[in-house]
Structures are given as C-alpha cells and as structure tokens.
Amino acid sequence: MRTLRENAGLPPSGGTPAGITFSTTVNAVRATSLTGTEGKVVQVWINYDRYATQADGSPDDEPLKDETTDLLLKWQNGAWRITNEPEYLEKRSFPRAYFPDSNVSWADGWQQVRHAG
C-alpha cells in the first residue's frame, strides 16, 4: 500500500487529501482459469491508465500510463472475491506485455477494452 500511495504522489500513510479524486481507464484484460474448465478461480491481468483530479479541479501532471497488475478472483457465495490462497498463487502465469496493435499480445490472450465515445 505504501508504494501505491507514493506512486500516486501521496505521503506513505494517512488518508486521501480532501477533494482529490482518482479515475482509471482500463485498456485491456487477460483472464485465465486457475481451476481448468471449471473456472471457479481466475487470474485477471489488467492494463490501465490512472488519472487524478486535484481539489481545485486541476488535472494530474503525471498520470500513470500503461500500468499492468493482476488479481486472483474466486467465486464464493454468489460473487467474485479476491483471494491470495497459496495454492492459487503458485498457479499464477505472467503474460507477455500488452501492446494495442500486437499480434503477440492477442495470441497471449489480451483483449482490448473498447470505450464508448
């Protein structure tokens, strides 16, 4: 959490400064099942951009662009929930980098997210 805060230009601990807001734009996703065809646990890689708007309405001078992260989701009690169970952490995969016009990214399972506009 400390690294995320520092990357966002915030102090290492504490609350979010009054009036600042964050938004993200997801560029692409890559989802794979960690439980075979049953699909009760999935790993989702997300490529995104993160923007901030300061309390005075001014934009982020250094938005995070082309960031990539993953999470493990487990279907429990009728909803997808984040899991860090060791048996699934061991099954994680690491994709090729996402590039919008890359056949290699497409073949690796990345799917571009379209935005209404």
Secondary structure, 3 states (H helix, E strand, C coil): CHHHHHHCCCCCCCCCCCCCEEEEEEEEEEEEECCHHHCCEEEEEEEEEEEEECCCCCECCCCEEEEEEEEEEEEECCEEEECCCHHHHCCCCCCCCCCCCCHHHHHCCCEECCCCC
